[in-house]
Amino acid sequence: MTWQRIQAPPGLDPPRPVTVRAQTIPARHVFPDHAHDWNQVVYAISGVLTVTVEGHSLVISPEQAVWLPTGLRHRVGSLLGAEFRSLWIANEVGRGLPQNPTVFAVTPLLNALIVEVTALDGEEDADGYAGRVTGLILDQLRRAKALLGALPWPRGGSSLTALCEALYADPADPRGPEAWSRELGMSERTLARRFEAETGMSLRSWRRRLRLFKAIELMGGGLDVTRTALELGYGSTSAFVYAFRTEMGCSPQAYMRGRRADMRHG
């Protein structure tokens, strides 16, 4: 199934100093390659985004965002649909922020500030409140922690994209390297070599990270641990809890309790 292009409106004004754009991205829709004369934060308050920059693609959840410096060509889309928020940040207020594309953690406070500044868009700022919210957003961006945990994605148009899309849609898909190599018309060795070349990970490691990524998404949407384990294809709840603890250093229940506490105090 092909992806549909989203055309940006013409004559967009530069940010003064921060502009937020709110948009729904339908499933399998994408903004094609483009660049801006200003910095950008790519973020979804719900759903999952696929971001391609400098030939590398990755998937980010609502707990993550991507910082894109001025002039960097990029592409943004969503496999399953997302509520997209794009923050455009003028160069003069972007000092102290990264000079390279960066994935970073979105704190509950930063999420709330982005929601608030979106609600204020277009209103007069007679008392300076919107300016103070903008200042807090910039402070949060400067304090944001860079992440390595985004889910890498094959290059657009690669035959491996179909594999990753299928596994993302159904993490419980039981097909292994042998079945997938037949499906894609290549040897297992070629599949392994190409997958690592395009994602920087083995297929096995990628599937493990995918399951972790989806687990956080599913539990954040209200699914309990048992149902999440079944959705991800684990043979038992205990197997899922063990895998989650190995990757995250805590149980799924403890992780979600910490996340809810962060949201209350963020």
Beta strands, then each sheet from edge to edge (+ up, - down):
strand 1: 4-5
strand 2: 18-25
strand 3: 29-34
strand 4: 39-47
strand 5: 49-53
strand 6: 56-60
strand 7: 64-68
strand 8: 74-78
strand 9: 82-89
strand 10: 102-105
strand 11: 151-153
sheet 1: 1+ 3+ 8- 5+ 6- 11+
sheet 2: 2+ 9- 4+ 7- 10+
end
